């Protein structure tokens, strides 16, 4: 028996394994991205955020769209989808320019992990970007954005998300207006916290 026969026999198996592997890898990638916004889903974003937190010098932000339900109720779900798509596109562009990673947690809630150096200024710019009206079928769809952001150094991802979520709800509770910069005391040190 020559060497050619085993190779010829194994070749179809190798092609099959390779094809199957590529198929499942593409399915896994697709499952980690929201089909509507093209952002990472919660699972995919949390994995990326955890890697970034372990590297240090990052902040975590949670974003909730204000008046999103009113857009859905007034103009229909297609209009709401247009707002979510536009928000996803804006977050993707902003995160890419800011060395960040954006994800859709669900509904009209999004998250970011970004470099902590300039996150306060960056969040202000992001707020302006997200509150720009979305043009849809001749309508100008307006939504607000409540953003809570905290430095994540020394925190677990769950802790950082909880603090950012709390900061976001404080802003939302004040009518969604842009909140002032404030200090949040941690157990051992002061941490800057931004709410928009």
C-alpha positions in Angstrom: 0.0 0.0 0.0 1.4 3.4 -1.0 1.2 6.6 1.0 -1.2 8.1 -1.5 -4.1 5.7 -0.5 -4.3 6.8 3.2 -4.1 10.4 2.2 -6.8 10.0 -0.4 -9.0 8.3 2.2 -8.4 10.9 4.9 -8.8 13.9 2.6 -12.7 13.9 2.5 -12.7 13.5 6.3 -10.4 16.5 6.7 -12.5 18.6 4.4 -15.6 17.6 6.3 -14.1 18.5 9.7 -12.8 21.8 8.3 -16.2 22.7 6.8 -18.0 21.7 10.0 -15.6 23.7 12.1 -16.0 26.8 10.0 -19.8 26.4 10.0 -19.9 26.3 13.8 -17.5 29.1 14.3 -19.6 31.3 12.1 -22.7 30.3 14.0 -21.1 31.1 17.3 -19.9 34.5 16.0 -23.4 35.3 14.7 -24.9 34.2 18.0 -22.7 36.7 19.9 -23.9 39.6 17.7 -27.3 41.2 17.8 -28.8 40.9 14.3 -30.6 44.2 14.6 -27.8 46.5 15.9 -24.8 44.4 14.8 -23.3 44.9 18.3 -22.2 42.2 20.6 -24.9 40.5 22.6 -24.8 40.5 26.4 -22.8 37.2 26.5 -20.3 38.4 23.8 -19.9 41.8 25.4 -19.4 40.5 28.9 -16.6 38.2 27.6 -14.9 41.1 25.9 -15.4 43.4 28.9 -14.0 40.9 31.3 -10.8 40.7 29.2 -10.5 44.5 29.1 -11.1 44.8 32.9 -8.3 42.2 33.6 -6.0 44.5 31.6 -6.8 47.5 33.8 -7.4 51.2 33.2 -11.0 50.8 31.9 -14.4 52.3 32.6 -17.8 50.6 32.2 -20.9 52.5 31.0 -24.5 51.5 30.9 -26.8 53.4 28.5 -30.6 53.4 28.5 -32.6 55.2 25.8 -35.2 57.6 27.1 -38.6 57.9 25.4 -37.9 54.8 23.4 -41.3 53.3 24.3 -43.0 56.5 23.1 -41.4 56.1 19.7 -42.6 52.5 19.5 -46.1 53.5 20.7 -46.4 56.5 18.3 -44.7 55.3 15.2 -44.6 51.5 15.5 -42.0 48.9 16.0 -40.3 49.5 12.6 -39.5 53.0 13.9 -38.2 51.6 17.1 -36.0 49.2 15.2 -34.7 52.2 13.2 -33.7 53.9 16.4 -32.0 50.8 17.8 -30.1 50.3 14.5 -29.0 53.9 14.5 -28.0 53.6 18.2 -26.0 50.5 17.4 -24.3 52.1 14.5 -23.4 55.2 16.5 -22.1 53.2 19.5 -20.0 51.0 17.1 -18.5 54.1 15.5 -17.9 55.9 18.8 -16.5 52.8 20.5 -14.1 52.1 17.6 -12.8 55.7 17.7 -12.5 55.5 21.5 -10.7 52.1 21.9 -13.9 50.7 23.4 -16.3 47.8 22.9 -20.0 48.3 22.7 -22.8 45.7 23.3 -26.5 45.5 23.5 -27.7 44.1 26.8 -31.3 43.8 25.7 -34.2 46.0 24.8 -33.1 49.6 24.7 -30.2 49.1 27.1 -26.5 49.1 25.9 -23.1 48.8 27.5 -19.6 50.0 26.8 -16.2 49.2 28.1 -13.6 51.9 27.3 -10.2 53.2 28.3 -10.6 55.1 31.6 -8.2 58.0 30.8 -10.8 60.3 29.1 -14.0 58.6 29.8 -15.7 61.6 31.4 -15.2 63.8 28.3 -15.9 60.9 26.0 -19.3 60.2 27.7 -20.3 63.8 27.2 -19.6 63.5 23.5 -21.4 60.1 23.3 -24.5 61.7 24.9 -24.6 64.3 22.2 -24.2 61.7 19.5 -26.9 59.4 20.9 -29.5 62.2 21.3 -29.2 63.3 17.7 -32.6 62.6 16.1 -33.0 59.6 13.8 -34.5 60.3 10.4 -37.1 57.6 9.5 -39.6 57.8 6.7 -39.7 61.6 6.8 -40.0 61.7 10.6 -37.5 62.9 13.1 -37.4 60.4 15.9 -36.1 61.8 19.1 -34.8 59.8 22.0 -32.7 60.7 25.0 -30.0 58.7 26.6 -29.3 58.2 30.3 -25.7 57.1 30.7 -23.9 56.0 33.9 -20.2 55.3 33.8 -17.7 54.3 36.4 -14.0 53.4 36.4 -13.7 49.6 36.7 -10.2 49.2 38.2 -10.4 47.0 41.3 -13.9 46.0 40.5 -15.4 42.8 39.1 -17.4 43.1 35.9 -20.6 42.6 38.0 -19.7 45.3 40.4 -18.8 47.8 37.7 -22.0 47.0 35.8 -24.0 47.4 39.1 -22.4 50.8 39.8 -22.8 52.1 36.3 -26.4 50.9 36.3 -27.1 52.7 39.6 -25.5 55.9 38.2 -27.7 55.6 35.0 -30.9 55.1 37.0 -30.0 58.2 39.2 -29.9 60.3 36.0 -33.0 58.7 34.6 -34.8 59.4 37.9 -34.0 63.1 37.6 -35.9 63.3 34.3 -33.0 62.1 32.1 -31.3 65.5 32.3 -27.6 65.6 32.0 -26.3 65.0 35.5 -23.2 66.7 37.1 -20.0 64.9 37.6 -19.8 63.7 41.1 -17.6 61.6 43.4 -18.6 58.2 44.6 -16.8 56.8 47.6 -15.6 53.3 47.4 -14.4 51.5 50.5 -10.8 52.3 50.1 -10.5 55.2 47.6 -12.5 57.8 45.7 -13.7 56.9 42.3 -14.9 59.3 39.6 -18.4 58.5 38.4 -20.1 60.2 35.5 -23.8 60.3 34.8 -25.2 61.8 31.7 
